[in-house]
Amino acid sequence: MLLNVKLVARRLAQTARLMVGVPDYDTYVAHMHDHHPDLPAMSRAAFHRAAIEARYPGKSGKLSKCPC
């Protein structure tokens, strides 16, 4: 029962992140392991930095103005 609660909480958090445009790191790591075993996965910090840069391109990853 407790395992199901944790799974539901994790899925809700993942859904919330995807709704605001932040991909899930654990899903990325699983994908890299399954489909690209010869390549190393990015660190969590590098993954989130790449996601932000992809969503809000700017000079060296800085948000110079509102992306809206």
N, C-alpha and C positions, 0 to 999 in steps of 0.2 A: 504494500500500500504506500509506504513512504517513498519507494522507488518511483511509483507512478506520479506522485506529487512533485518530485524533483524533475522528472521528465517533462511534465506539463509546464512547470515553471521555466525550465530551460527553453522549451519551444515557444512560450509566450515572450520571453526575452529576445529570442532570435527573431520572431515575427516583428516585435517592436523595432528592433534595429533595422531590419529590412525595410520597414515602412518609412523610416527616415533616411534611408540610403546607406546604411552602414552594413557591409557584408559580414557574415559570421566567420570568425577565425578558425574555429574548430572544423567547420565544413570545408574551409579552404585546405587545412592540413590533411583531412581525410581524402580530399580530392587529389592533392599532390602525392600522397602515399599510394593511392590506388592507380592513378593514371600516369604519374610521372615519377616513378621510384628512383630514377637516376638523378633527379634534380633535388637540391635541398629546398625546404620550405623557408619562407621569410620568417623572421622573428615577428612576434605579435606587434611590436612597435613599428617595424618596417611595413607590415601588412596594413596597419591602420593609416600610416603616413601615405602609402600608395593609394589607399581608398579615398582619402581626403583630396590628394592631388588629382586623382581621376575625376572626382566629383566637382571640385572647384579649381580648375587650372588657373595658375597665376605665376607671378615671378617667384621662382624657387619655393613654391608651396605656400606663399604668404597670401592671405586674403587682403587685397588692397581696398576692396569695397564690398558691399553686400552682394552676394551672388544671386539675389532675387531678380 
